[in-house]
Structures are given as C-alpha cells and as structure tokens.
Amino acid sequence: MKTKNRMAIIASYFENESYGLLGPQIAATIIEDNTDYECIVIAVTRNDDKSLIKKFLDEYFGKEKKIIGFSSLSGREDLFSFSRELKNEGAITILAGPQSYPDYIGETGWKEHLHRFKGFSGSFSFSIKGPAEQAILLLNDIENQDQWLSSPGVTLISPDFRIVSNSAKAWNEEFLRTVKWNNLYRIGKEGIMPIKITVAQVVQQIGCPYAGRGHDIHIDYPADLKAPNNEKISIFSKGCSFCDVAADKGFYGELGMDTVLSQISALPEQEDGRKIPFELINENPLFTLPVLLKEVKQNKIRLSQVNLILRADYFIRGETRLRESLLIARETGTRILLSSMGFEAFDDNLLRNFNKGTDVETNLRAIRLMRDMKKQFADTWSYSRSDGAIHGFIHPTPWDTGEIFSNTQANIAAYGLERDILPPHSTPLIIHHACALGDWIREIEEREGIKYRRLGSIIEWWKYE
Ligand code: SF4
C-alpha cells in the first residue's frame, strides 16, 4: 500500500506558549481532508535550532519531494533564509498567509529604487494568496510547474522574469467549519513534540469592516523634517494607515452562525468539559455576540472564556449588546475577556495620522465603560492588564513632539491609565512596505531626496540617509 504523500507548514511562534495558529492549522486541516496528503504544522521560535528542524524534515519526507508551506512568518528574516536554503536544496517552498503577495513580489518601484525591499521571491518557489483550499488543486500535481502557472491565487516570477499573478478564489465557508487543533508541533533535541493548545481562535469575520472602503487621508510630515508651508501628504488608505490586515484583506464579510458554531463545537475541551478559551476573530463582535452566546447555550456547548478584540468606537456603540451578552455569559459561567482594544494613542494628532477614525474622547469613553462593566459584572467581565489583556498603544511614532508627549502623559495621569490599561511595553510604529503608510514614507523620500533604511519588508522610519 502506498504511504500518504506528505506536506509540512512552517510558522513563526513564541517561546513557552501554547496558543493555536488558526491560519496554518486550518490550511493543514483542509489539505488532509481534501487531498491524499498528510500535513503537519511546525511552530518555530527564534531560538529553535534550524539544523534539528532540517534533520527532522529529511526524515519526515524520506526520498519524497519536500513540499513546505510557510505562513504567518511575522517578517522573520531567519525563516525567509531557512526557506531559501530548503528551496536551494530542491524543496518546493510556498509562501502563504497574510501579505504573501506583496512580500513575494517586493516593494513598489524597487527596480528603480535599489534601496527598496526586493521581495522574497528568491526564498520561495511561488506564493499563494487567498483561501487555503486553493492548495487542493495544486497538490494534485504539485511537481508540474505548468500547474503553478494556472492555479488560482498563485503568484510567481517566471523563468523569463515575468510576474504571473492569478486571481484568488472567493472564500468558501464550507472549508471554514472545522480545524484540527492537534496538528501543531515543535521540533527539539528529543524530536517532534505536539503542542497542546490552551487558547484557540474562531473566525467569524474575514478582514475588517473599518477597512471596507478607502478614502484619501492627509498625513503630517515626520517631526524631524520641516514640512514646506506645513504641507501634509495625501495618500489613499483603507482602514488604519499602519494596518497590513486592512491593506491585504480589506473586508470580505461575516461567516454564517452555523459555520461559527461548527468551529466552536470542534474546539478541544478542558478537564472540566468546557471548551478552551478562544479569540473570536471579528473586529465588531458585539453586534452578534448575544445571538452567538444564545445559540451556544441552546446547543449545550459549554464555554470557558471568549476573548474579544475591538475598536473603541465599536465598543461604545455595542454597549446594550454587551450587557445582554454578559447576562447570558453569567448564566452559563462563561468569562468574556476584552483581550485587546485598539486605542493606539491618547493624542488626536497621532490618531488622525493613524487614520484610526476615533479620537481621544472616544478612547476615554471606552475606558470608562470598560471599568463600569467591571463593577457590574465582576464575575464575568475582564479587560485589564492584570487579566491578561494587551491593549494597543503605539509609541514611538515619526510624529512625536514635546507637545504630543505632554498631551499623552496628561491623559495617562488624569485617567490612571497605567493602573489597568497601558501594556507593560508600548509597540513602536511598524511600517510594512505594503500598508498605506508605505506610500506616505515613499512620498517623503521623493520630496526630500532621502532614503529610509529597509529591514526586510519593514521600512525603518527612524533611519535615513
Ligand atoms: S487596525 Fe484594526 S480596526 Fe484598524 S483597519 Fe486594522 S483590523 Fe481594522
């Protein structure tokens, strides 16, 4: 009997963690359920010894061609180099997941501007954008390069240096009904070890509604360059100007309740019989949360904790539905954790430059509501840093001035934000080459005749020559 074909997906991971990786794990599930391939996901931390992973891959694939997907790489140069090494040794390496298309073909205008990011096409046989089920057709005849050229979602640079980029298929929620959460592994000295997931994700929305429609926005010059006549730079932005999810996915819409319930049913259980905590992937979750919790209850599914990620304005608008949800959650013994609120800043100039669509007043109203809810639903509702929440706070930024610093500090002190809201460390502004701020910084380069340094796919806005 022929043994099954094999495939592996490599993804970036943090040390000493046990969270699930929805994108890669759902892709491996779709591949196993719809092809004759076995597929595992290998979580790789920065400290992992790549020679051990290579040794494992040699044994896992044996004499067969190595077919290795790479997804959710978090811009890690070590993984791009690792893929290049495997490709040079004859493996078929595939770049998938968020930003796979722009990261494969490189930054706008890199051929004319040699300091720009040239893309990772040398590290991968091809890239694939869009839904994971596109791999089904490819895996029918993966060694046939003519098939790559005609498969949906594939982008590759052909031998005569033409970019071939096929449109992606539409999302089909039939493929999003279940995830095998037991297909994630680490490779160490002792060989392959399964990761027992303790926090998972459930997808309810693809993309972000705030990124549904774009418009022109006007962004300040960086604080260390003098803007002629206080000019601003106009760029087109879908969603927040720094957001690569917005640039990559826009907004595709929401999945049916039945699909979401099916994913929840398939989650692993804790020892007490409740489902493990999960993050609900939905940027505007309060709109449907009461219905979801009622359906879960009717289906006799017991939840431990639902983690929410929200914008401050959506949170305020959803207050009534949040109260309704918390009453149901209290009845069923479920905790609701607001695990991340995208505040990003406590200064209106910064929020405008981020195109956040909110202002400081909205952020502060949201904080008052978060705290009020804790008084009323202490047993069910959590939101604070000590509960494990990490709220969005971006600092430093290119626009920081003494005035912005004083405004921010005044708000932090007046509203006691250090007590429960601010994360232990802020996150510096990261400008991925394909987000809207990438266009802003390239325009600054052109106008000022300067060149910002690139670190892989990231534009280092703090270093120029
Ligand atoms: S940062 Fe959040 S709210 Fe803004 S566009 Fe991205 S996903 Fe949407």
Boltz pocket constraint, residues with backbone or C-beta under 6 A from the ligand:
constraints:
  - pocket:
      binder: B
      contacts: [[A, 208], [A, 209], [A, 210], [A, 211], [A, 238], [A, 239], [A, 240], [A, 243], [A, 244], [A, 245], [A, 246], [A, 283], [A, 311], [A, 342]]
      max_distance: 6.0
